Amino acid sequence: MSTESVANPTQKTAQAEQTKEEFILACVADGTAREVCEARWNAAHQTNPEVPAQMESAASTGVPTMADLAQEVEMLRGRLEVRERQLTQAIDIANRANEEAKAKTLAQKEMLINSIQMDSNFSKDELTKKALPELQVIRLTLDKSMAKTFASVAAEVDAAKRKKKPHLTAGAWDREKQQWVGGI
């Protein structure tokens, strides 16, 4: 037997520690706590506390050992847990965004309903049944129809004059002409 084939016990321990440390570093890189990674390592190596001596030869042949497979399974479990946490966080964020969008839409719809009711003859029940885009069109139409143009201002002024003008009177007495003026 050559001295190279018989491994020193301190060499075995150093190799096992190096492999353990590599596993823990890979596990921690996925976002898992160091204590959890160590617990996974210990759980995977309870049945075989020593790293097998064939590990070097197995690595050179490309055939994974049970310890390699157990490590890979534990690393994949750790990654799966991280991804599941990320997925639940993403779902929570999406739900909050959807709720916020619904609240904004309802607030805008309520504001439009109140505004339209003030300027039209629509009832609240009629407006509540309508969708937001339809309410926006109604509000826009009302705004356009109430826009102050020359003709609409002239009509308002004429209406105001007619309200002030006396109706069915004898008129006013003009002293210079000595007669009633403007009466009907």
C-alpha positions in Angstrom: 0.0 0.0 0.0 1.3 3.4 -0.8 1.1 6.3 1.6 -1.0 8.3 -0.9 -3.9 5.9 -0.8 -4.1 5.9 3.0 -5.6 9.3 4.0 -4.6 11.0 7.2 -7.5 11.5 9.6 -6.8 15.2 9.8 -6.9 15.4 6.0 -10.3 13.7 6.1 -11.6 16.2 8.6 -10.2 19.1 6.7 -11.8 17.9 3.5 -15.1 17.3 5.2 -15.0 20.8 6.7 -14.2 22.3 3.3 -17.1 20.4 1.7 -19.4 21.5 4.5 -18.3 25.1 4.2 -18.8 25.0 0.4 -22.4 23.7 1.0 -23.1 26.3 3.6 -21.8 29.1 1.4 -24.0 28.0 -1.5 -27.0 27.6 0.8 -26.5 31.1 2.3 -26.1 32.6 -1.1 -29.7 31.6 -1.8 -30.9 33.7 1.1 -31.2 31.1 3.8 -29.9 31.6 7.3 -26.6 30.0 8.2 -28.1 28.1 11.1 -30.7 26.5 8.8 -28.0 25.6 6.3 -25.9 23.9 9.0 -29.0 22.0 10.2 -29.6 20.8 6.7 -26.0 19.7 6.4 -26.2 17.8 9.7 -29.5 16.2 8.8 -28.0 15.0 5.5 -25.0 13.5 7.2 -26.5 11.9 10.3 -26.5 8.5 8.7 -22.9 8.9 7.5 -21.0 11.4 9.7 -17.8 11.0 7.8 -17.2 12.2 4.3 -16.4 9.0 2.4 -12.9 8.5 1.2 -14.2 7.6 -2.3 -15.4 11.2 -2.7 -12.3 12.2 -4.6 -12.5 9.2 -6.9 -16.2 9.7 -7.4 -15.6 13.3 -8.4 -13.0 12.2 -10.9 -15.3 9.6 -12.4 -18.3 11.9 -12.6 -20.6 9.6 -10.7 -22.3 11.4 -7.8 -22.3 9.8 -4.4 -25.2 9.6 -2.0 -23.7 12.5 0.0 -23.5 14.6 -3.2 -27.1 13.8 -4.0 -28.2 14.5 -0.5 -26.4 17.9 -0.6 -28.0 18.7 -3.9 -31.4 17.8 -2.6 -30.9 20.0 0.4 -29.7 22.9 -1.7 -32.7 22.5 -4.0 -35.0 22.5 -1.0 -33.5 25.7 0.2 -33.9 27.3 -3.2 -37.5 26.1 -3.4 -38.3 27.7 0.0 -36.7 31.0 -1.1 -38.7 31.0 -4.4 -41.9 30.2 -2.5 -41.3 33.1 -0.2 -40.6 35.4 -3.1 -43.7 34.2 -4.9 -46.0 34.8 -1.9 -44.5 38.3 -1.5 -45.1 39.0 -5.2 -48.7 37.8 -4.9 -49.2 40.0 -1.9 -47.8 43.1 -3.7 -50.0 42.4 -6.7 -53.1 42.0 -4.5 -52.4 45.3 -2.8 -51.9 47.1 -6.1 -55.2 45.7 -7.4 -57.0 46.8 -4.3 -55.5 50.3 -4.6 -56.6 50.5 -8.2 -60.1 49.4 -7.4 -60.3 52.0 -4.6 -59.1 54.8 -7.0 -61.7 53.7 -9.6 -64.5 53.7 -7.1 -63.5 57.1 -5.7 -63.3 58.6 -9.2 -66.7 57.0 -10.1 -68.3 58.4 -7.0 -66.9 61.9 -7.7 -68.2 61.8 -11.3 -71.6 60.6 -10.1 -71.9 63.5 -7.7 -70.7 66.0 -10.3 -73.1 64.8 -13.0 -76.0 64.8 -10.6 -75.4 68.5 -9.8 -75.5 69.5 -13.5 -78.1 67.1 -14.9 -81.4 65.3 -14.3 -79.8 61.9 -13.8 -80.6 60.0 -10.7 -78.0 58.3 -8.5 -79.3 54.9 -9.3 -79.1 55.5 -13.1 -75.5 56.7 -12.8 -74.4 53.9 -10.4 -75.2 51.3 -13.0 -72.9 52.9 -15.6 -69.3 52.1 -16.1 -66.5 54.6 -15.4 -65.7 55.4 -19.1 -69.4 56.0 -19.7 -69.6 58.4 -16.8 -66.5 60.2 -18.1 -68.2 60.7 -21.5 -71.3 62.1 -19.8 -69.2 64.5 -17.7 -67.4 65.6 -20.8 -70.6 66.1 -22.7 -72.0 68.2 -19.9 -68.9 70.3 -19.7 -69.0 70.9 -23.5 -72.7 71.8 -23.4 -72.2 74.3 -20.6 -69.3 76.1 -22.1 -69.7 79.8 -22.3 -69.9 80.9 -25.9 -71.0 84.3 -27.3 -74.4 82.9 -28.1 -75.0 81.3 -24.7 -73.8 84.5 -22.9 -76.1 86.6 -25.1 -79.0 84.4 -24.4 -78.4 84.6 -20.6 -78.2 88.4 -20.8 -81.4 88.6 -22.8 -83.2 86.4 -20.3 -82.0 88.5 -17.4 -83.3 91.7 -19.2 -86.6 90.1 -19.7 -86.9 89.3 -16.1 -86.2 92.9 -15.1 -88.6 94.4 -17.7 -92.0 95.2 -16.3 -94.9 93.3 -17.9 -98.5 94.6 -18.4 -98.1 98.0 -16.9 -99.2 101.4 -17.9 -95.6 102.3 -18.2 -93.7 105.2 -16.7 -94.9 108.9 -16.8 -92.6 111.2 -18.8 -92.9 114.7 -17.5 -91.4 116.4 -20.6 -93.8 114.7 -23.1 -96.6 114.7 -20.6 -97.6 111.1 -21.4 -97.2 107.5 -20.4 -94.1 105.8 -22.0 -93.3 102.0 -22.3 -96.5 100.6 -21.1 -98.4 97.7 -22.6 
